[in-house]
Amino acid sequence: MNIIDIVNRQVLTIENCESEPIHIPGSIQPHGMLLALFPDSGEIRYCSANTIQFIDKQPIEILGQPLSAICPTLWEKVQPSLDKENSPFHPVVAGGLQITIHESGEFRILTIEKRKDQENDPDYAFDQTKGFIGYLERSRSLKELCQNIAVETARITGFDRVMIYRFDKAYNGEVFAESRREDLPPYLDLHYPHTDIPAQARELYLRNLLRFIPDVQYEPVPLLTMANGQEQQLDLSDVTLRSVSPIHIQYLKNMGVGASMSVSIILEGKLWGLITCHHYSPLYLSAQQKKAALLQGHFLSSQIRVQQVAEEHAINVNVEAHLQQLLNRIDQDEDLSQKFDQFTSLLSVTNATGVVILHEGKIYEKGLVPSRDKVLGLIRWVGNHVKSSLFSTNNLSKRYPEGAAMSKYGSGLIFHAMGKPTDSCVIWFREELEHAVKWAGRPDTAVQKDPAGKPLSPRKSFEIWKEIVKNQSAAWRASEINAAIRFATSLQNHFHLTYLRNEENRLRVLNERLQQANQELSNINWITSHDLKEPLRKIQLMSSRIVYEGGDSLSETIKVHIEKINNSASRMQHLVDDILSYSLLNNRNNMFTLGDLGPIIAEVKAELEEELLEKNGLLSIQEMPQSLRLVTHQIGQLFTNLISNSIKFAQPGVPPEIYINYHVEKGRDILEVALPADKNFYCVRISDNGIGFESRYNEKIFDIFYKLHDRNTYAGTGIGLAICKKILENHQGAITASGDAGKGAIFRIYLPVE
């Protein structure tokens, strides 16, 4: 039989340890042995090279054989458990051996160790639980609880040093609590770089909650199998006997450690930290001791969140009290300058060292804050680079290029925009908290080279190195950020309500003035329709009587003057009528009905027939839109004004030609006037060949009383086109004009398609 080992002989250094396949080392630690067999037949496919020490059989005697034939008693004990979930801390006991069973692909792995427990103490679990309760009663913080766990774990296991090792977000480690032999140097508060525990090792800590190395000087025991061309590596991820990375072993040797144990601390499915135990000589533990150490880890894992919530709650109670004081002041009637002085809890609500409020161009300050120029520069930067209303950091210089210049008073901040950041915002500042981080050796020299250029694997120096951390403040807690959000949001709502109240008052005053103006206009309309018309009628009546009664006795000069009086009175009469027509367009009592444009324009044409015949004119009307929402008499007045203008402003000696047609346009395509983009409009086009006008008057001609021509040449009041514009506005439409002097004019009427 040809037997080979499956030892992984990949050349490893500190530079490639991140990719080290530590789950398939192909070897185990010598304080136990390993068998890998098929669960149905019990045939042994792999075994460790040290089987003779545990079952008095050499590997050549057992490979390829069923366990039932090699060790019937052992097979009888383990066979019922091959298809069950087995905990390494509830082993199968067979005589002086204890066996742990793991599943690895198609195999079942048996790890066999010699028992060190002569008998189990039935009261041990009770005593340990009682101890846990005592920790809770004595511990006033998470750090104190961790310290008690470290002391108890050292007592249970006998390790010289027990550390509670906590990870940060980047998996750099910190010794958070420590129990040590009195003659040993302290490691408390020391930091270790994340490279000390690579990612694949952290993954295995999530699967194996306890890793034990009783003697770091051990010689790995190779795993053996029969050579048949189908050899494969054996996954030992769940095997506590798994041989440890030689890089880690060298790391422990460099620290002078003789034995090591780690217990995983899991929080919400992630590796929060480790209970790390060091002994400075070999140390072997019983199953009961290892189980007790694991229980310490389980207990601490269960209490971390409880302690964190309790600490957060204590802070939150204080924050909430200050927040309520602020919220009660917000709704007071004083302006912000008075109210700001009464915001006595504005710093305490977030435990800040300074605060700034920007509102309506004014800056209000409390506590220690950067200069106003620096604050305004920060506000502009946030407005240009931060999209959300909330921005918080405890290291402003990392995000803001000018942050280092204001770090003394503004290393950390909570920025809450109340609308546009550059118009209104609240900023809480925290001053710089310069502090030293003690590293166990320089983290940037984890890989060192000897003079020959070969990398050291791993570092040998653990001399304390201090890193001075600048431009950082204490981190903001969730309760402080939430309180900042609630205060800023409430203040923003108050500003909005104040603005709405002020706008309401302003609009109320404007409305009262508008009502007064409307009343005055009504009085003017009354005067126009009654008081002005009556004197005009008397002027016309008296001038006619003078001509009638004077007869031939009147001189020609007097007759000319009387005729001028009559003409002026007539023009005045037309002006009064037009003003009255224009004012009546504001009457909202006009009734809209569904109607067709064709009949309305035909009626207008009939009314103007005599004028057209007089000038030998042409009025061509194509088929017009139907079913429009109209005020019929207003639309009639509209077309009367436009068509009569085309007749009136015909070129001398040229018969007027007037063409009316239409098409449909989308609101978004009509550029001359502002109309709803999502609606369609009938565009009724009225063109003529009259005298036209220059394009600079395209909009001016719709102004009331505006006339392009003198009254002696063309009669009129200058109100007709203003009336047309008002009619179209009443119909949610518009009118435009374009002219070409000497060639004619084009009017476009836009009416919404219903």
C-alpha positions in Angstrom: 0.0 0.0 0.0 1.3 3.4 -1.0 0.6 6.1 1.6 1.0 9.8 1.0 0.5 12.9 3.1 -1.7 15.9 2.1 0.3 18.5 3.9 -0.1 22.0 2.2 3.4 23.0 1.3 2.6 26.4 -0.1 5.4 28.8 0.6 4.0 31.5 2.9 5.2 34.9 4.0 3.7 37.8 5.7 3.2 39.3 2.3 0.9 36.6 1.0 -0.8 35.6 4.3 -4.1 37.2 3.2 -4.5 34.4 0.7 -3.2 31.6 2.9 -5.6 28.5 2.7 -5.7 28.0 6.5 -8.7 25.7 6.3 -6.7 23.0 4.4 -3.3 22.8 6.1 -3.2 19.0 5.7 -2.0 18.6 9.3 -3.2 18.8 12.9 -1.8 19.6 16.3 -0.3 16.6 18.2 -2.5 16.7 21.3 -5.1 14.7 19.4 -5.6 12.4 16.4 -7.9 12.5 13.3 -9.8 10.1 11.3 -11.9 10.9 8.1 -14.3 8.1 7.1 -17.4 7.4 5.0 -20.5 7.6 7.3 -22.3 4.6 5.7 -19.5 2.0 5.6 -17.2 3.5 8.2 -14.2 3.1 5.8 -11.3 5.2 6.9 -10.0 7.4 4.0 -7.7 9.8 6.0 -5.9 9.6 9.3 -3.2 11.5 11.1 0.2 10.1 11.4 0.0 9.8 15.3 -2.7 7.1 15.6 -0.4 4.7 17.4 -0.5 7.1 20.5 -4.3 7.0 20.8 -5.7 3.7 19.5 -2.5 1.6 19.3 -2.7 1.2 15.5 -0.3 2.5 12.8 -1.8 4.4 9.8 -1.0 1.5 7.5 -3.2 -0.8 9.6 -6.3 1.4 9.4 -6.4 3.3 6.1 -8.9 1.7 3.8 -10.4 -0.4 6.6 -13.8 0.0 8.3 -13.6 1.5 11.8 -15.8 -1.3 13.0 -13.0 -3.8 12.2 -10.2 -1.7 13.6 -11.9 -0.5 16.9 -15.3 -2.1 17.4 -15.8 -0.4 20.7 -15.1 3.0 19.2 -17.4 2.4 16.2 -20.2 1.3 18.5 -19.9 4.6 20.3 -19.7 7.0 17.3 -21.8 5.2 14.7 -25.2 6.5 16.1 -23.9 10.1 16.0 -22.5 10.2 12.5 -25.7 11.8 11.0 -26.3 14.2 13.9 -25.2 17.8 14.6 -22.4 17.5 17.1 -20.9 20.2 19.3 -17.2 20.0 20.0 -18.1 20.6 23.6 -20.3 17.6 23.9 -17.9 14.9 22.7 -18.6 11.2 22.5 -16.8 9.4 25.4 -15.2 6.0 24.8 -13.1 4.8 27.7 -10.3 7.3 28.2 -10.9 9.0 24.9 -13.3 11.8 23.9 -14.4 12.0 20.2 -15.8 15.1 18.4 -17.5 14.5 15.0 -17.6 17.0 12.1 -19.0 16.9 8.6 -16.7 17.7 5.8 -18.1 17.1 2.3 -18.7 13.4 1.9 -16.7 12.5 5.0 -17.2 12.5 8.7 -14.1 13.7 10.6 -13.4 12.3 14.0 -11.0 14.2 16.3 -9.9 12.1 19.2 -8.2 13.4 22.3 -7.4 11.8 25.7 -9.7 12.7 28.5 -8.3 15.0 31.1 -11.5 15.2 33.2 -11.8 12.4 35.7 -15.4 13.4 36.6 -17.8 16.2 35.9 -18.9 18.6 38.6 -22.7 18.6 38.4 -22.8 22.0 40.1 -20.3 23.6 37.8 -22.8 25.1 35.4 -24.9 26.5 38.3 -21.8 28.1 39.8 -20.8 29.7 36.5 -24.3 31.0 35.9 -24.3 32.5 39.3 -21.0 34.2 38.5 -22.5 35.7 35.4 -25.3 37.2 37.3 -22.8 38.7 39.7 -21.0 40.3 36.8 -24.2 42.0 35.8 -24.9 43.3 39.2 -21.3 44.7 39.7 -20.8 46.0 36.1 -21.8 49.6 35.5 -20.5 49.7 31.9 -19.5 47.5 29.1 -15.8 48.0 29.8 -16.3 47.0 33.5 -18.2 43.9 32.3 -15.4 42.9 30.0 -12.9 43.4 32.7 -14.8 41.0 35.0 -15.0 38.5 32.1 -11.3 38.7 31.6 -10.6 38.1 35.4 -13.0 35.1 35.5 -11.6 33.5 32.3 -8.1 33.7 33.7 -9.3 32.1 37.0 -11.1 29.2 35.1 -8.3 28.4 32.6 -5.1 29.4 34.4 -3.8 31.5 31.5 -1.1 34.1 32.5 -2.8 36.8 30.4 -6.5 37.1 29.3 -7.4 40.1 27.1 -10.8 41.2 25.7 -9.8 42.3 22.2 -12.2 44.6 20.4 -12.2 45.4 16.6 -12.9 48.7 15.0 -14.6 49.1 11.6 -11.4 48.3 9.7 -10.7 45.3 12.0 -7.8 47.0 13.8 -7.8 45.6 17.3 -7.7 47.2 20.7 -7.1 45.6 24.1 -10.3 46.7 25.8 -9.9 44.8 29.1 -7.1 42.7 30.6 -6.3 40.3 33.4 -2.5 39.4 33.7 0.1 37.9 35.9 1.5 40.7 38.1 5.0 40.4 36.7 3.9 40.8 33.0 3.9 44.1 31.2 0.3 45.5 30.6 -1.2 45.4 27.1 -4.3 47.3 28.1 -5.3 50.0 25.5 -2.7 48.8 23.0 -3.8 48.7 19.3 -2.9 46.0 16.7 -3.2 46.4 13.0 -5.8 44.5 11.0 -3.0 42.6 9.3 -2.4 40.6 12.5 -5.7 38.7 11.9 -6.3 38.4 8.1 -9.8 38.2 6.6 -9.8 34.4 6.2 -8.8 33.9 9.8 -11.7 36.2 10.9 -14.1 34.1 8.8 -13.0 30.9 10.6 -13.4 32.7 14.0 -17.1 33.0 13.0 -17.3 29.2 12.4 -15.0 28.0 15.2 -15.9 29.9 18.3 -12.8 28.5 20.2 -9.3 28.0 18.9 -6.7 26.4 21.2 -3.0 26.0 20.9 -1.6 24.2 24.0 2.0 24.4 22.8 3.2 26.8 20.2 6.4 24.8 19.8 4.4 21.8 18.5 5.4 19.9 15.4 2.4 19.5 13.0 1.2 16.0 12.5 0.6 15.3 8.8 -2.6 13.8 7.5 -2.2 10.6 5.5 -4.2 8.8 2.8 -3.8 6.0 0.2 -2.3 7.1 -3.1 -4.9 6.3 -5.7 -4.7 9.3 -8.0 -7.9 10.8 -6.5 -6.4 12.4 -3.4 -7.9 15.7 -2.4 -7.4 18.3 0.4 -9.5 17.8 3.5 -11.5 20.9 4.7 -10.7 21.3 8.4 -12.7 24.5 8.8 -14.7 23.1 11.8 -11.9 21.0 13.3 -10.4 22.5 16.5 -7.3 20.3 16.1 -6.5 22.0 12.8 -2.9 23.0 12.5 -2.4 26.7 12.8 -0.8 29.0 10.2 3.0 28.9 10.6 2.9 32.7 10.3 0.7 32.9 13.3 2.8 30.5 15.2 5.9 32.5 14.5 3.9 35.7 15.5 3.2 34.0 18.9 6.8 32.9 19.3 8.0 36.4 18.6 5.8 37.6 21.5 7.2 34.9 23.8 3.9 33.1 24.1 3.9 29.4 24.9 0.2 28.5 24.7 -2.8 30.4 23.3 -6.6 30.3 23.2 -9.1 32.5 21.5 -12.9 32.7 22.0 -15.0 34.5 19.5 -17.3 37.3 20.5 -20.1 37.6 18.0 -22.5 40.6 17.7 -25.3 40.5 15.2 -23.5 37.9 13.0 -20.2 39.9 12.9 -17.0 39.4 14.8 -17.0 42.0 17.5 -13.9 40.8 19.2 -12.0 38.0 20.9 -11.2 36.7 24.3 -7.5 36.2 23.7 -5.6 34.1 26.2 -1.8 33.8 26.4 0.4 31.5 28.6 4.2 31.7 28.6 4.7 28.0 28.7 2.7 25.1 27.4 -0.8 24.7 28.9 -3.3 21.9 28.4 -6.9 22.4 29.3 -9.7 19.9 30.1 -12.9 19.8 28.0 -14.7 21.3 31.0 -12.3 24.3 31.2 -12.6 24.9 27.4 -16.4 24.7 27.7 -16.3 27.2 30.6 -14.2 29.6 28.6 -16.6 29.3 25.6 -19.5 30.1 27.9 -17.8 33.3 29.0 -17.7 34.3 25.3 -21.3 33.4 24.8 -22.3 35.4 27.8 -20.3 38.4 26.8 -21.7 38.2 23.2 -25.3 38.3 24.7 -24.6 41.3 26.9 -22.7 43.6 24.6 -25.8 44.9 22.9 -27.6 45.1 26.2 -24.8 47.2 27.7 -24.5 49.4 24.6 -28.3 50.1 24.6 -28.2 50.9 28.4 -25.3 53.4 27.9 -27.0 54.9 24.9 -30.3 55.1 26.8 -28.6 57.0 29.7 -27.2 59.5 27.2 -30.5 59.7 25.3 -32.4 60.6 28.5 -30.2 63.6 29.0 -30.3 64.6 25.4 -34.1 64.2 25.3 -34.5 66.5 28.3 -32.5 69.2 26.6 -34.4 68.7 23.3 -37.7 69.2 25.0 -36.5 72.5 26.5 -35.6 73.6 23.0 -38.8 72.5 21.4 -40.8 74.3 24.0 -39.0 77.5 23.1 -39.3 77.2 19.4 -43.0 78.0 19.2 -42.7 81.2 21.2 -43.6 84.4 19.4 -40.3 86.2 19.7 -38.1 86.7 16.7 -35.0 84.5 16.3 -32.6 87.0 17.8 -34.5 87.0 21.1 -35.3 83.3 20.9 -31.7 82.3 20.3 -30.6 83.7 23.6 -33.1 81.5 25.3 -31.9 78.3 23.6 -29.8 77.4 26.6 -29.7 73.7 25.8 -28.6 74.2 22.2 -25.1 72.8 22.9 -26.2 70.1 25.4 -28.7 68.6 23.0 -25.9 67.1 20.9 -23.0 67.5 23.5 -21.4 69.9 21.1 -18.8 72.6 21.9 -20.3 75.2 19.5 -23.3 75.9 17.3 -24.2 78.2 14.5 -27.6 79.0 13.0 -27.9 80.8 9.7 -31.3 82.4 8.8 -32.3 85.3 6.6 -28.7 86.3 6.1 -27.9 86.5 9.8 -25.5 84.2 11.7 -26.2 83.3 15.4 -23.4 81.7 17.4 -23.0 79.9 20.8 -19.9 78.3 22.3 -16.6 77.7 20.5 -17.0 78.1 16.7 -14.7 78.8 13.8 -14.5 82.4 12.4 -17.4 83.6 10.3 -15.4 83.5 7.1 -14.6 79.9 7.6 -18.2 79.1 8.6 -19.5 80.8 5.4 -16.9 78.9 3.3 -18.1 75.6 4.8 -21.7 76.5 4.2 -20.9 77.2 0.5 -19.0 73.9 0.2 -21.9 71.9 1.7 -24.3 73.7 -0.7 -22.2 72.7 -3.7 -21.2 69.1 -2.7 -23.7 67.6 -0.3 -27.0 66.5 -1.7 -28.9 65.5 1.5 -30.1 67.8 4.2 -28.0 66.1 6.8 -24.2 65.8 6.9 -22.2 64.6 10.0 -18.6 63.7 10.6 -16.0 63.6 13.3 -13.2 64.2 10.8 -14.2 67.2 8.7 -10.7 67.5 7.2 -11.1 64.1 5.5 -14.1 65.4 3.5 -13.7 69.2 3.3 -10.4 70.5 1.8 -10.4 73.5 4.2 -11.3 71.4 7.2 -7.8 71.3 8.7 -7.8 75.1 9.0 -10.9 75.0 11.2 -10.2 71.8 13.1 -9.4 73.5 16.5 -13.1 74.3 17.0 -14.7 72.3 14.1 -13.1 68.9 13.7 -16.5 67.3 14.0 -19.9 68.7 12.9 -23.6 67.9 12.4 -24.9 70.1 9.5 -28.6 70.2 8.9 -29.9 72.3 6.1 -33.3 74.0 6.6 -34.1 74.4 2.9 -31.3 75.7 0.7 -28.1 75.3 2.8 -26.7 78.7 1.9 -30.0 80.3 3.1 -30.8 78.5 6.3 -29.0 75.9 8.3 -27.9 74.7 11.8 -24.4 73.5 12.4 -23.2 71.9 15.6 -19.4 71.8 16.1 -17.1 69.7 18.2 -13.6 70.8 18.9 -10.5 68.8 18.1 -9.8 65.9 20.4 -6.1 65.3 19.9 -5.1 62.0 21.4 -2.4 59.3 21.3 -3.1 55.8 20.0 -0.7 53.2 21.5 0.2 50.5 18.9 2.0 47.3 19.8 4.8 48.0 17.2 4.5 50.4 14.3 1.5 49.3 12.1 3.3 50.5 8.9 6.3 48.3 9.5 4.5 44.9 9.8 6.6 43.8 6.9 10.3 44.3 7.4 13.2 43.2 5.3 16.6 41.9 6.4 19.7 43.1 4.7 19.5 40.3 2.1 16.1 41.6 1.0 14.0 38.7 2.4 10.8 39.6 4.3 10.6 38.8 8.0 7.5 36.7 8.7 6.1 38.3 10.9 7.4 41.3 12.8 9.4 40.8 15.9 9.1 44.2 17.5 6.1 44.9 19.7 7.6 47.9 21.4 4.9 50.5 22.1 4.6 53.1 19.4 2.4 56.2 19.8 0.5 57.7 17.0 -0.8 61.2 17.6 -4.3 61.5 16.0 -5.3 65.1 15.0 -8.2 66.8 13.2 -10.7 64.5 14.8 -13.4 65.0 17.4 -15.3 62.5 19.6 -17.7 60.5 17.5 -21.4 61.5 17.4 -23.8 59.1 18.9 -27.0 58.1 17.2 -29.2 59.8 19.9 -27.3 63.1 19.4 -27.7 63.1 15.6 -31.4 62.2 16.0 -31.9 65.1 18.5 -30.2 67.5 16.0 -32.5 66.3 13.2 -35.6 66.8 15.4 -34.6 70.3 16.6 -33.6 71.5 13.1 -36.8 70.0 11.5 -39.0 71.7 14.2 -37.2 75.0 13.7 -37.6 74.7 10.0 -41.3 74.1 10.4 -41.6 77.1 12.7 -39.9 79.3 10.1 -42.2 78.0 7.4 -45.3 78.6 9.6 -44.0 82.1 10.4 -43.5 82.8 6.7 -47.0 81.6 5.9 -48.5 83.7 8.6 -46.6 86.8 7.3 -47.7 86.0 3.8 -51.3 85.5 5.0 -51.2 89.0 6.6 -49.6 90.5 3.5 -52.2 88.9 1.2 -55.0 90.0 3.5 -53.8 93.6 3.3 -53.5 93.4 -0.4 -56.9 91.8 -0.7 -58.4 94.7 1.3 -56.7 97.2 -1.0 -57.8 95.3 -4.0 -61.4 95.3 -2.8 -61.1 99.0 -2.2 -59.7 99.5 -5.7 -62.5 97.4 -7.2 -65.1 99.5 -5.3 -63.5 102.6 -6.7 -63.5 101.1 -10.2 -67.2 100.2 -9.8 -67.9 103.8 -8.9 -66.0 104.9 -12.0 -68.0 102.5 -14.2 -71.2 104.0 -12.7 -70.0 107.5 -13.4 -68.9 106.4 -17.0 -72.2 104.7 -17.8 -74.5 107.3 -16.2 -72.9 110.6 -15.2 -70.8 111.0 -18.4 -73.3 109.9 -20.9 -76.0 112.3 -19.7 -73.9 115.5 -20.3 -72.8 114.1 -23.7 -76.4 113.7 -24.8 -77.2 117.2 -23.6 -74.2 118.7 -25.6 -75.4 116.8 -28.7 -79.0 117.9 -28.1 -78.2 121.5 -27.5 -75.9 121.8 -30.5 -78.6 120.3 -32.8 -81.2 122.7 -31.4 -78.9 125.7 -32.0 -78.5 124.7 -35.7 -82.2 124.0 -36.0 -83.4 127.2 -34.3 -80.7 129.5 -35.8 -81.3 128.3 -39.3 -79.9 130.6 -41.9 -79.2 133.3 -39.4 -76.1 131.4 -38.2 -72.8 132.3 -39.8 -70.7 129.6 -41.5 -68.0 130.0 -38.8 -70.5 129.2 -36.1 -71.8 126.2 -38.0 -68.3 124.9 -38.4 -67.7 125.2 -34.6 -71.0 123.5 -33.8 -70.1 120.6 -36.1 -66.7 120.3 -34.3 -68.6 120.2 -31.0 -70.9 117.4 -32.3 -67.9 115.4 -33.6 -66.0 115.7 -30.3 -69.1 114.7 -28.4 -69.5 111.7 -30.7 -65.9 110.6 -30.2 -66.4 111.0 -26.5 -69.5 108.8 -26.7 -67.6 106.0 -28.5 -64.8 106.3 -25.9 -67.2 106.0 -23.0 -68.9 102.9 -24.6 -65.5 101.2 -25.2 -64.4 101.9 -21.6 -67.6 100.4 -20.4 -67.2 97.4 -22.6 -63.6 96.8 -21.4 -64.7 97.1 -17.7 -67.6 94.7 -18.2 -65.2 92.0 -19.3 -64.1 91.5 -15.7 -67.6 90.4 -14.8 -67.2 86.7 -13.8 -70.9 86.2 -14.2 -70.5 85.6 -18.0 -71.9 82.2 -18.9 -69.8 79.8 -20.9 -71.5 77.5 -23.3 -70.4 75.0 -25.9 -70.5 76.7 -29.3 -69.1 76.7 -32.8 -66.9 79.5 -34.2 -68.4 79.2 -37.8 -71.8 80.7 -37.1 -70.4 83.5 -34.9 -68.0 84.6 -37.6 -70.7 84.3 -40.3 -72.9 86.7 -38.2 -70.0 89.2 -37.9 -69.5 89.0 -41.6 -73.2 89.8 -42.2 -73.0 92.8 -39.9 -69.9 94.2 -41.8 -71.2 93.3 -45.2 -72.0 97.0 -46.1 -68.5 98.1 -45.2 -66.9 95.3 -47.2 -69.0 96.2 -50.3 -68.1 99.8 -49.9 -64.4 99.0 -50.3 -65.0 96.0 -52.7 -63.4 93.8 -50.0 -63.0 90.0 -49.7 -63.5 88.0 -46.5 -62.6 84.3 -46.9 -63.5 82.0 -44.0 -62.5 78.3 -44.0 -64.2 75.7 -41.8 -63.9 76.7 -38.2 -63.6 74.7 -34.9 -66.7 73.3 -33.3 -67.7 72.6 -29.7 -65.6 75.2 -27.9 -66.3 76.5 -24.4 -67.3 80.1 -25.2 -69.0 83.3 -24.1 -70.7 83.9 -27.4 -71.2 87.6 -27.3 -67.6 88.2 -26.3 -66.2 86.0 -29.1 -68.5 87.9 -31.5 -67.1 91.2 -30.2 -63.6 89.8 -30.6 -64.0 89.0 -34.3 -65.9 92.2 -35.0 -63.0 94.2 -33.7 -60.4 92.3 -35.6 -62.3 92.1 -39.0 -63.4 95.8 -38.8 -59.8 96.8 -38.1 -58.6 94.9 -41.2 -61.3 96.8 -43.3 -60.5 100.1 -41.7 -56.7 99.8 -42.2 -56.9 98.8 -45.8 -54.3 100.4 -48.1 -55.7 103.3 -50.1 -57.1 102.2 -53.4 -56.5 98.5 -52.7 -59.5 96.3 -52.0 -59.1 94.6 -48.6 -58.5 90.8 -48.6 -59.1 89.0 -45.3 -58.4 85.3 -44.8 -59.4 83.3 -41.7 -58.3 79.7 -41.2 -57.1 77.5 -38.3 -55.0 74.6 -37.2 -54.2 72.8 -33.8 -50.9 73.4 -31.9 -49.5 72.0 -28.7 -49.0 74.5 -25.9 -45.3 73.6 -25.7 -44.8 74.6 -29.3 -46.3 78.1 -28.9 -43.3 80.3 -28.1 -44.8 83.8 -28.4 -47.0 83.6 -25.3 -47.0 81.4 -22.2 -49.6 78.7 -22.4 -49.9 75.3 -20.6 -47.4 73.0 -22.3 -49.6 69.9 -21.8 -52.7 71.3 -23.5 -53.7 71.6 -27.2 -55.0 74.9 -28.7 -56.9 76.0 -31.8 -54.8 78.6 -33.6 -57.2 80.8 -35.6 -55.2 82.9 -38.0 -56.6 86.2 -39.4 -54.5 87.8 -42.1 -55.0 90.9 -44.3 -53.3 92.9 -47.0 -53.7 96.3 -45.3 -51.2 98.9 -44.3 -49.7 96.7 -41.6 -47.2 98.0 -38.9 -43.6 97.6 -37.9 -42.7 94.5 -35.9 -41.6 96.5 -32.9 -45.3 97.2 -32.2 -46.3 93.5 -32.1 -47.0 93.7 -28.4 -47.5 97.4 -27.9 -50.7 97.6 -29.9 -52.6 95.5 -27.3 -52.0 98.2 -24.6 -55.2 100.1 -23.7 -55.6 103.5 -25.3 -52.5 102.9 -27.5 -52.9 104.1 -31.1 -50.4 103.8 -34.0 -52.1 106.4 -36.1 -53.5 109.9 -35.5 -57.3 110.2 -35.0 -57.8 112.5 -37.9 -56.6 109.7 -40.4 -58.1 106.7 -38.6 -61.0 107.0 -36.2 -60.9 104.9 -33.0 -60.4 105.0 -29.2 -57.3 102.6 -28.9 -59.3 100.2 -26.8 -60.4 97.6 -29.3 -57.3 95.4 -29.3 -57.0 95.7 -25.5 -60.6 94.3 -25.4 -59.6 91.4 -27.7 -56.7 90.5 -25.4 -59.0 90.6 -22.3 -61.6 88.4 -24.0 -58.9 85.8 -24.8 -57.6 85.9 -21.2 -61.1 85.2 -20.0 -61.2 82.1 -22.3 -57.8 80.8 -21.0 -56.2 81.6 -24.3 -54.1 84.3 -25.9 -53.7 86.6 -28.9 -50.5 87.6 -30.9 -49.9 90.0 -33.7 -47.2 90.4 -36.4 -47.0 93.1 -38.9 -45.1 94.1 -42.0 -45.5 97.8 -42.9 -47.2 98.3 -46.2 -47.9 94.6 -46.7 -50.5 93.7 -44.0 -50.9 92.1 -40.6 -51.5 88.7 -39.1 -53.4 88.1 -35.8 -53.3 84.6 -34.2 -56.0 83.6 -31.7 -55.3 80.7 -29.3 -58.4 79.0 -27.8 -58.1 75.8 -25.7 -59.3 72.5 -27.2 -61.9 71.1 -24.9 
